[in-house]
Amino acid sequence: MRKSWMEKGLVVYYIKAFLIVFMMQALFGLIVNSASLFVCIWSVDDTLIWLDYVGLAVWLGGFVFEVVGDE
């Protein structure tokens, strides 16, 4: 991709790299986090319910899995 983009000029390369690489990452991050953003925006009550604890347990399990995998 880099070679074909550079053939069209440095400005085209920078624009395509910004849009395709960085903006796609931002879009996918927004899509993945949309559920938590929805809950944070529209939550009325500050108390935790049982689903919050389930989510915390799932996150903690994934975090431990990543730490062990990285080691």
URHUJO-V530760 format. One record per helix or strand of 2 or more residues. SS is the DSSP state (H for helix, E for strand). FROM is the first residue (numbers start at 1). TO is the last residue. Records with the same first field share a line. If there is no record, write none. Layout:
BEGIN
SS=FROM-TO ; FROM-TO
END
This chain:
BEGIN
H=2-7 ; 10-32 ; 34-42 ; 50-70
END
